[in-house]
Structures are given as structure tokens and as C-alpha cells.
Amino acid sequence: MSNLPEAQPISGLTVRGRNIDDWRAIAAICRAQRPEFNPFEAPYTADDYVREMLSKPSDANGAFSLVAELNGVLVGEIALKRYTHGRMRHIGEIERFVVDPTTQGKGVGGVLLAALIDVAENWFNLTRLSHVIAVDNAPAINLHRKHGFVIEGKLRDQSYRVGRYVDAYMLARVRDE
């Protein structure tokens, strides 16, 4: 079993696999993020592009996504990319992790991250999970640290946003056998 902090129960919160039809709700959550943390990389991203990006079935080509619903309303998503061939098939990377701003800080992200770690380690047999997070996203960094991730290094000028280059941390959780 994973060595995770105890998740506090959140009344009305459920976690399930992402469905193709969830793309609009996920897009709305992504667009509601602070501009620098919007995972679409640029403002004004076209619905056609977003639909194409989010409409691929979960678990296609090593992709796997979970969503959180609070009283039936989608409030978060976490997406994992697994290496499926060769000597790196024990590795997964978190590609997208968003929580509706109105529910941030209430435990939704912790429940999603714990659920993803459980699936990754206990069902996919992944021993290494990583996530690249901007150095100025302290809430995300702290959440990952609570779940056993450590900062492995700094990626200088990792992305360009709001007119300047920004650094990011490479965080990883390695399950010791």
C-alpha cells in the first residue's frame, strides 16, 4: 500500500475515470486558472483544439486520467502519461493537474493526487512518478511534497509565460521496493 497522508473525507466528493464528454468541464476549469497556470499554454485556445486534446480515451497510448466531482459537478482533473515500452515502463509523468479555483484549498487536489498514486503504484506497477511544476506555484509544490514527492532539480527557463521565461522544479516520487 502507498505511504500517503490520510485523506480527509469531503462530503459529496467522488473520483472516477475521465470520460470523453468531460472535455468542456475540464476546459472551463483550465481556463479559470490564473493565466500563468493555465495548462493550455496560451490564452484564447480554440475549443476545437481543446476538444481534440481532451477527447482521446483515457488509457489510450499510456494516458490515464481521473476527475473529481463535488455533488455531481466536475471540479478537478489529473492526467498521467505512462511509458508503455522498453526500460522506462516503470515511469509515469503527471501531465495536467487542475482543480477549480472555487474548490482549491479544500482537499480536492489531495484526494485526486492520492487516487492517482494508488492507481499508478498498485495497478500499473509504476515505481516512479514525476511532475514539472513552476517554482512560483507553492501550493502545488507543497501538495506534492505531502504525498512523498521531492524536488530533484530546477529546470531553468523551462517555459515562457506572461512575457518572460520561468523556472520549474522537477518533482518525483520513487517507490522503494
C-alpha positions in Angstrom: 0.0 0.0 0.0 1.2 3.6 -0.7 2.7 5.7 2.1 0.3 8.6 1.7 -1.2 11.1 4.2 -4.7 10.3 5.4 -7.2 11.9 3.0 -9.9 13.9 4.9 -13.3 12.8 3.7 -15.0 15.6 1.7 -18.8 15.3 1.7 -20.2 14.8 -1.8 -16.7 14.3 -3.5 -16.3 11.3 -5.8 -13.4 10.3 -8.1 -13.8 8.5 -11.3 -12.2 7.9 -14.7 -12.3 10.7 -17.2 -14.9 10.4 -19.9 -14.6 11.8 -23.4 -17.6 14.1 -22.7 -15.9 15.7 -19.8 -13.8 17.9 -22.1 -16.0 21.0 -21.7 -15.9 21.0 -17.9 -12.2 20.4 -17.8 -11.6 23.1 -20.3 -13.6 25.5 -18.2 -11.5 24.6 -15.1 -8.3 25.1 -17.0 -9.4 28.5 -18.3 -10.4 29.6 -14.8 -6.9 29.2 -13.5 -4.6 32.1 -13.0 -3.3 32.9 -16.5 0.2 31.8 -15.7 -1.0 28.3 -14.5 -3.4 27.7 -17.4 -2.3 24.3 -18.8 -3.3 25.3 -22.4 -0.1 27.3 -22.7 -1.8 30.4 -24.2 -4.9 32.4 -23.7 -7.8 32.2 -26.3 -7.2 28.5 -27.0 -9.8 27.3 -29.5 -12.4 24.8 -28.4 -11.6 22.6 -31.4 -8.0 22.2 -30.1 -9.1 21.6 -26.5 -11.7 19.1 -27.6 -9.2 17.2 -29.7 -6.7 17.2 -26.8 -9.1 16.1 -24.2 -11.3 13.7 -26.2 -8.8 10.9 -26.5 -10.0 8.0 -24.4 -8.4 7.6 -21.0 -5.8 4.8 -21.1 -5.1 5.3 -24.8 -1.3 5.2 -25.6 -0.4 5.1 -21.9 -2.6 8.1 -21.0 -4.8 7.8 -17.9 -7.0 10.5 -16.3 -9.1 10.8 -13.2 -11.7 13.5 -12.4 -13.2 14.7 -9.2 -16.9 15.6 -8.9 -18.3 17.5 -6.0 -22.1 17.0 -5.7 -22.2 15.9 -9.3 -20.2 18.9 -10.7 -16.7 18.3 -12.2 -14.2 20.2 -10.1 -10.8 18.7 -11.0 -8.7 16.5 -13.2 -5.3 14.8 -13.0 -3.8 13.2 -16.1 -0.9 10.7 -16.2 1.3 9.7 -19.1 2.8 6.2 -18.8 5.8 4.9 -20.7 4.5 1.6 -22.1 7.5 0.1 -23.8 11.1 -0.6 -23.1 13.2 0.1 -20.0 11.1 3.1 -18.8 7.8 1.4 -18.5 8.0 1.8 -14.7 7.7 5.6 -15.1 4.7 7.9 -15.2 4.6 11.7 -15.6 1.7 13.9 -14.4 0.9 16.0 -17.5 -2.1 18.0 -16.3 -3.4 18.6 -12.8 -6.2 21.2 -12.3 -8.7 22.0 -9.6 -11.5 24.5 -10.0 -10.4 27.7 -8.2 -13.6 27.8 -6.2 -12.6 24.5 -4.5 -8.8 24.9 -4.3 -7.5 24.5 -0.7 -10.4 22.3 0.3 -8.7 18.9 -0.2 -9.9 18.1 -3.7 -6.3 18.1 -5.1 -5.1 15.9 -2.3 -7.8 13.3 -3.0 -7.1 13.3 -6.7 -3.3 13.0 -6.3 -3.7 10.2 -3.7 -6.1 8.3 -6.1 -3.6 8.7 -9.0 -0.7 7.5 -6.9 -2.8 4.5 -5.8 -3.6 3.5 -9.4 -0.1 4.2 -10.6 1.6 2.1 -7.9 -0.9 -0.6 -7.2 -2.4 -1.2 -10.6 0.1 -0.1 -13.2 3.1 -1.1 -11.1 4.8 2.3 -11.6 7.7 2.9 -9.3 8.5 6.5 -10.4 6.1 9.4 -10.8 7.2 12.8 -11.8 5.7 16.2 -12.3 7.2 19.5 -13.6 5.8 22.5 -11.6 6.6 26.2 -11.9 8.8 27.4 -9.0 6.2 30.0 -8.1 3.4 27.5 -7.7 3.9 26.9 -3.9 0.5 25.3 -3.2 1.1 22.6 -5.9 4.7 22.0 -4.7 3.6 21.7 -1.1 0.8 19.3 -2.0 3.2 17.0 -3.9 5.6 17.1 -1.0 2.9 15.9 1.3 2.4 12.9 -1.0 6.1 11.9 -1.0 7.4 13.9 -3.9 10.8 15.5 -3.6 12.4 18.3 -5.7 15.1 16.6 -7.8 16.2 19.7 -9.7 15.4 23.1 -11.2 14.7 23.5 -14.9 15.9 26.9 -15.8 13.8 28.9 -18.3 11.6 25.9 -18.6 8.6 27.8 -20.1 7.7 31.1 -21.4 4.6 32.8 -20.0 3.3 36.3 -19.5 6.3 37.8 -21.3 9.2 36.1 -19.6 10.9 32.8 -19.0 10.2 31.0 -15.8 12.0 28.2 -14.0 10.3 25.0 -12.9 11.1 22.2 -10.4 11.2 18.5 -11.4 9.5 16.7 -8.6 9.4 12.9 -8.3 8.1 10.2 -6.1 10.0 7.0 -6.2 8.5 3.9 -4.6 11.3 1.9 -2.9 10.8 -1.8 -3.3 
